[in-house]
Amino acid sequence: MLWRKRKSALIVAVVLLAAGSTMMAPTFSADETTGPGAGGQSSWEAVALGRVEPRSGEIRMAVTAPGRIVDVPVKANEEVFAGELLFGLDDEEALTRLAEADAQVALHKRARNDQPTPAASVDRRKAEDAAADAERAVADARSGFDAATAEWRAGRAPRADLSAARSALGRAQDRLVEQRAALAKLKAQSDTPLPTRLEGELNVARTQWTLAEAALQKTRIRAPIDGTVLQVDARKGELALPSSEPPLLVLGDVSDLRVRAEVDEQYLGRLRVGQRVTVRAGAFRGRDFAGKIAAISGMVGPSRINARGARKFSDVDVLEVVVDLPNPGPLVVGEQVDVYFSAEPETQ
């Protein structure tokens, strides 16, 4: 009797274990003949896991040199525009070096101006001065833009003031490009005389000022595109490192979304750019999202969606496929989805 009870318990355990394995296993494969569709019947070349992401991709903001974070003016889910300050680092040392470089430029410029200008050098000197002035104008306009942005974010200034500051910065940058092009063209002429000693010293001082200004800008981390702040891990007072993980801030253009899917490498030959795709999300059961393959990676590699600790020899390599979603509806960035790649030919 005891033996029969033990045997029954063993059978039940085996059944439960098998059921649990079935629940944990992937629920799809490339051999499926049914999937999410209006008619309920379709055929699929492959099925894979994917994640929703911005069309721009997730832009992970980092620093190029260590520094203490002193300002984080933006928050998650806020829209930002290209050039806007996302967070700032301690800039005391950079400002000191810029002030020293500025003093050296003024000193060498005064020494140069105290000497008569050779007639053949007049045009080149004017072009050099114009380019240097244009570079300073850009720095001043950028500072004005940052100040206008801060006032607008705080609700103390209208959007019109911010737009005016952005326009002023754009004009200053265009002017700098023009002046540098004019100077380069003048220097390329064979009859343009070389700088005098005092002119050369001034040019060196101006170069040092340019480097100091560039170092200062490295303490201001700016948005590379118009987009939405997806995640903020930057905190005032913390030390930011170039290798910070997770990233200090994640940015993306969510005006258009796409899906990055990971397909088992054995199905590589069944996929093609333009192929129809159906996307299904667990949060929106019964609703399908149509898409098309926009790009197929040129190499296979380990999965990042299902990464669990150190990679094992038995892990399957996958091929990354990017799917455009013309109408993503309620899908959000980071959401995990199932991606069905149609085996049916496209209708013209």
C-alpha positions as CSV (number, residue, x, y, z in Angstrom):
1,M,0.0,0.0,0.0
2,L,2.8,2.4,0.9
3,W,4.6,1.5,-2.4
4,R,1.4,2.4,-4.3
5,K,1.1,5.8,-2.6
6,R,4.8,6.5,-3.3
7,K,4.3,5.5,-6.9
8,S,1.2,7.8,-7.3
9,A,3.1,10.7,-5.7
10,L,5.9,10.2,-8.1
11,I,3.6,10.2,-11.1
12,V,1.9,13.4,-9.9
13,A,5.4,15.0,-9.4
14,V,6.4,14.1,-13.0
15,V,3.2,15.5,-14.4
16,L,3.6,18.8,-12.5
17,L,7.2,19.1,-13.5
18,A,6.3,18.6,-17.2
19,A,3.5,21.1,-17.0
20,G,5.9,23.6,-15.3
21,S,8.5,23.0,-18.1
22,T,5.9,23.7,-20.7
23,M,4.9,27.0,-19.0
24,M,8.5,28.2,-18.8
25,A,9.4,27.2,-22.4
26,P,9.0,29.7,-25.3
27,T,5.5,29.6,-26.6
28,F,6.4,30.1,-30.2
29,S,8.6,28.7,-33.0
30,A,9.1,29.2,-36.7
31,D,7.0,26.1,-37.4
32,E,3.8,27.6,-36.1
33,T,1.0,27.9,-38.6
34,T,-1.3,30.1,-36.5
35,G,-0.7,33.5,-35.0
36,P,-2.3,36.8,-34.3
37,G,-4.4,37.8,-37.3
38,A,-7.8,38.9,-38.1
39,G,-8.7,35.6,-39.5
40,G,-6.9,33.6,-36.8
41,Q,-5.0,31.6,-39.5
42,S,-1.6,32.6,-41.0
43,S,1.8,31.2,-41.6
44,W,5.0,32.4,-40.2
45,E,8.6,32.2,-41.4
46,A,9.9,32.9,-37.9
47,V,8.7,34.2,-34.6
48,A,10.9,36.0,-32.1
49,L,11.0,38.2,-29.0
50,G,11.5,41.9,-29.4
51,R,11.5,45.2,-27.5
52,V,9.9,48.5,-28.5
53,E,12.4,51.3,-28.9
54,P,12.5,54.9,-30.3
55,R,13.2,55.2,-34.0
56,S,16.4,57.1,-33.0
57,G,17.3,54.2,-30.7
58,E,18.0,54.7,-27.0
59,I,20.7,57.3,-26.8
60,R,22.7,56.6,-23.6
61,M,24.2,59.8,-22.3
62,A,27.6,59.6,-20.6
63,V,30.6,61.9,-19.8
64,T,34.0,61.9,-21.4
65,A,35.9,62.6,-18.2
66,P,35.1,62.1,-14.5
67,G,33.3,64.9,-12.7
68,R,30.9,65.7,-9.9
69,I,27.3,66.3,-11.0
70,V,26.1,69.7,-10.0
71,D,22.9,70.2,-12.0
72,V,20.2,68.0,-13.5
73,P,17.6,70.4,-14.9
74,V,15.5,67.8,-16.7
75,K,13.2,65.0,-15.6
76,A,12.0,61.7,-17.0
77,N,9.3,62.0,-19.7
78,E,10.1,65.6,-20.4
79,E,10.6,66.7,-24.0
80,V,13.9,68.3,-24.7
81,F,15.4,69.9,-27.8
82,A,18.8,69.5,-29.5
83,G,21.5,71.4,-27.6
84,E,19.6,71.7,-24.4
85,L,21.5,71.1,-21.2
86,L,20.6,67.6,-19.7
87,F,23.0,67.7,-16.8
88,G,26.1,69.6,-15.8
89,L,29.4,68.8,-14.0
90,D,31.5,70.8,-11.7
91,D,33.1,73.5,-14.0
92,E,35.2,75.5,-11.5
93,E,38.5,74.3,-12.9
94,A,37.4,74.7,-16.5
95,L,36.2,78.2,-15.9
96,T,39.6,79.1,-14.2
97,R,41.5,77.8,-17.2
98,L,39.2,79.7,-19.6
99,A,39.8,82.9,-17.7
100,E,43.5,82.4,-17.8
101,A,43.4,81.8,-21.6
102,D,41.2,84.8,-22.0
103,A,43.8,87.0,-20.2
104,Q,46.6,85.6,-22.4
105,V,44.6,86.4,-25.6
106,A,44.0,90.0,-24.4
107,L,47.7,90.4,-23.5
108,H,49.0,89.1,-26.8
109,K,46.4,91.1,-28.8
110,R,47.5,94.3,-27.1
111,A,51.1,93.6,-27.9
112,R,50.3,92.9,-31.5
113,N,48.2,96.0,-31.9
114,D,51.1,98.1,-30.5
115,Q,53.1,97.3,-33.6
116,P,52.3,98.7,-37.0
117,T,50.5,96.3,-39.3
118,P,52.4,95.3,-42.5
119,A,50.4,96.3,-45.5
120,A,50.4,92.7,-46.9
121,S,49.1,91.3,-43.6
122,V,46.1,93.6,-43.2
123,D,43.5,91.3,-44.8
124,R,44.8,88.2,-43.1
125,R,44.8,90.0,-39.7
126,K,41.2,91.2,-40.2
127,A,40.1,87.7,-41.1
128,E,41.8,86.2,-38.0
129,D,40.2,88.7,-35.8
130,A,36.8,88.2,-37.4
131,A,37.0,84.4,-36.9
132,A,38.1,84.8,-33.2
133,D,35.3,87.3,-32.5
134,A,32.8,84.9,-34.2
135,E,34.0,82.1,-32.0
136,R,33.5,84.2,-28.8
137,A,30.1,85.2,-30.1
138,V,29.1,81.5,-30.3
139,A,30.2,81.0,-26.7
140,D,28.3,84.0,-25.5
141,A,25.2,83.0,-27.4
142,R,25.4,79.5,-26.0
143,S,25.5,80.9,-22.5
144,G,22.5,83.1,-23.3
145,F,20.7,80.1,-24.6
146,D,21.4,78.1,-21.4
147,A,20.1,80.9,-19.3
148,A,17.0,81.3,-21.4
149,T,16.3,77.6,-21.2
150,A,16.7,77.6,-17.4
151,E,14.3,80.5,-17.1
152,W,11.7,78.9,-19.4
153,R,12.0,75.6,-17.6
154,A,11.4,77.4,-14.3
155,G,8.3,79.1,-15.7
156,R,9.9,82.6,-15.4
157,A,10.1,83.4,-19.1
158,P,7.9,82.8,-22.1
159,R,8.6,80.4,-24.9
160,A,9.3,83.4,-27.2
161,D,12.4,84.3,-25.2
162,L,13.7,80.8,-25.6
163,S,13.1,80.8,-29.3
164,A,14.9,84.1,-29.6
165,A,17.9,82.7,-27.8
166,R,18.0,79.6,-30.0
167,S,17.8,81.7,-33.1
168,A,20.6,83.9,-31.8
169,L,22.8,80.9,-31.2
170,G,22.0,79.5,-34.7
171,R,23.0,82.8,-36.3
172,A,26.2,83.0,-34.3
173,Q,27.1,79.4,-35.4
174,D,26.4,80.2,-39.0
175,R,28.6,83.3,-38.7
176,L,31.5,81.3,-37.3
177,V,31.3,78.9,-40.2
178,E,31.4,81.7,-42.7
179,Q,34.4,83.5,-41.0
180,R,36.4,80.3,-40.7
181,A,35.8,79.5,-44.4
182,A,36.9,83.0,-45.4
183,L,40.0,82.8,-43.3
184,A,40.9,79.3,-44.7
185,K,40.4,80.7,-48.2
186,L,42.7,83.6,-47.6
187,K,45.4,81.5,-46.0
188,A,45.3,79.2,-49.1
189,Q,46.4,82.0,-51.4
190,S,50.0,81.8,-52.3
191,D,50.7,85.5,-51.8
192,T,49.4,85.6,-48.3
193,P,52.4,86.5,-46.0
194,L,53.2,84.4,-42.9
195,P,52.3,85.8,-39.5
196,T,54.8,87.9,-37.6
197,R,56.1,86.7,-34.3
198,L,53.5,88.7,-32.3
199,E,50.7,87.5,-34.6
200,G,51.9,83.9,-34.1
201,E,51.9,84.3,-30.3
202,L,48.4,85.7,-30.5
203,N,47.2,82.8,-32.6
204,V,48.7,80.3,-30.1
205,A,46.9,82.1,-27.3
206,R,43.6,82.0,-29.2
207,T,44.1,78.3,-29.8
208,Q,44.5,77.8,-26.0
209,W,41.3,79.7,-25.5
210,T,39.5,77.4,-27.9
211,L,40.8,74.4,-26.1
212,A,39.7,75.8,-22.7
213,E,36.2,76.6,-24.1
214,A,36.0,73.0,-25.4
215,A,37.0,71.7,-22.0
216,L,34.3,73.8,-20.4
217,Q,31.7,72.5,-22.8
218,K,32.6,68.9,-21.8
219,T,31.1,69.7,-18.4
220,R,27.8,70.5,-20.0
221,I,26.1,67.4,-21.3
222,R,23.6,68.4,-24.0
223,A,20.8,66.6,-25.9
224,P,22.1,65.6,-29.4
225,I,18.6,65.5,-30.8
226,D,15.0,66.6,-30.2
227,G,13.5,63.9,-28.1
228,T,12.1,62.7,-24.8
229,V,14.0,61.9,-21.6
230,L,13.3,58.2,-21.0
231,Q,15.4,57.6,-17.9
232,V,17.4,59.8,-15.5
233,D,20.0,58.2,-13.1
234,A,22.2,61.4,-12.8
235,R,22.0,62.7,-9.2
236,K,23.4,66.0,-7.8
237,G,26.6,65.4,-5.8
238,E,27.4,62.0,-7.3
239,L,30.6,61.3,-9.2
240,A,30.0,60.7,-12.9
241,L,32.4,58.3,-14.7
242,P,32.7,57.6,-18.4
243,S,31.9,54.0,-17.8
244,S,28.8,54.6,-15.6
245,E,26.3,51.8,-15.7
246,P,23.4,52.2,-15.9
247,P,23.8,55.3,-18.1
248,L,23.3,58.6,-16.4
249,L,20.5,59.5,-18.8
250,V,18.7,57.9,-21.7
251,L,17.1,59.9,-24.4
252,G,15.1,59.0,-27.5
253,D,12.8,60.3,-30.2
254,V,9.5,58.7,-29.3
255,S,7.5,60.4,-32.1
256,D,8.1,57.2,-34.0
257,L,8.6,53.7,-32.6
258,R,10.1,50.5,-33.9
259,V,10.8,47.0,-32.6
260,R,14.2,45.4,-32.3
261,A,13.7,41.7,-32.5
262,E,16.1,38.8,-31.9
263,V,15.6,35.9,-34.3
264,D,17.3,32.5,-33.9
265,E,20.2,32.5,-36.4
266,Q,18.9,29.3,-38.1
267,Y,16.1,31.4,-39.7
268,L,18.4,34.0,-41.2
269,G,17.6,32.9,-44.8
270,R,13.9,33.3,-44.3
271,L,14.0,37.0,-43.6
272,R,14.2,40.0,-46.0
273,V,13.9,43.7,-45.8
274,G,10.3,44.8,-46.5
275,Q,8.8,41.6,-45.2
276,R,5.5,42.0,-43.4
277,V,5.5,41.6,-39.7
278,T,2.8,41.3,-37.0
279,V,3.7,42.5,-33.5
280,R,1.7,41.4,-30.4
281,A,2.1,42.7,-26.9
282,G,1.0,40.8,-23.7
283,A,-0.5,44.1,-22.3
284,F,-2.9,44.4,-25.3
285,R,-4.1,40.9,-26.0
286,G,-6.2,40.4,-29.1
287,R,-4.7,43.5,-30.7
288,D,-2.2,43.3,-33.6
289,F,0.3,45.9,-34.7
290,A,1.4,45.7,-38.4
291,G,5.0,46.5,-39.4
292,K,7.7,45.7,-41.9
293,I,11.4,44.8,-41.6
294,A,13.5,47.9,-42.0
295,A,16.9,46.4,-41.4
296,I,18.6,43.1,-40.8
297,S,21.9,42.9,-38.9
298,G,24.9,41.7,-40.8
299,M,26.1,39.5,-37.9
300,V,24.8,37.2,-35.3
301,G,25.5,37.4,-31.6
302,P,24.3,36.7,-28.1
303,S,20.8,37.7,-27.0
304,R,20.4,40.9,-25.0
305,I,16.7,40.6,-24.4
306,N,17.0,37.3,-22.6
307,A,20.5,37.8,-21.2
308,R,20.8,36.1,-17.8
309,G,24.2,36.4,-16.2
310,A,27.4,35.0,-17.9
311,R,27.0,33.6,-21.4
312,K,27.0,29.8,-21.7
313,F,28.2,27.6,-24.5
314,S,24.7,26.3,-25.0
315,D,23.2,29.7,-25.5
316,V,21.6,30.3,-28.9
317,D,23.0,33.1,-31.1
318,V,20.5,35.5,-32.6
319,L,20.1,37.9,-35.5
320,E,18.9,41.4,-34.7
321,V,16.1,42.6,-36.9
322,V,14.6,46.2,-36.9
323,V,10.9,46.5,-37.6
324,D,9.2,49.8,-38.4
325,L,5.8,50.3,-36.8
326,P,3.7,52.9,-38.8
327,N,1.0,52.9,-36.1
328,P,2.5,51.8,-32.7
329,G,-0.7,52.8,-30.9
330,P,-0.3,52.4,-27.1
331,L,3.0,50.5,-27.2
332,V,5.7,52.1,-25.1
333,V,9.5,52.1,-25.1
334,G,11.0,49.1,-23.5
335,E,7.9,46.9,-23.8
336,Q,8.6,43.3,-24.6
337,V,6.6,41.9,-27.6
338,D,6.3,38.9,-29.8
339,V,7.2,39.4,-33.4
340,Y,5.7,37.2,-36.2
341,F,7.4,37.3,-39.6
342,S,5.0,36.5,-42.4
343,A,5.6,33.8,-44.8
344,E,3.1,35.2,-47.3
345,P,4.3,37.3,-50.3
346,E,3.7,41.0,-50.1
347,T,0.6,42.3,-52.0
348,Q,1.4,45.0,-54.5
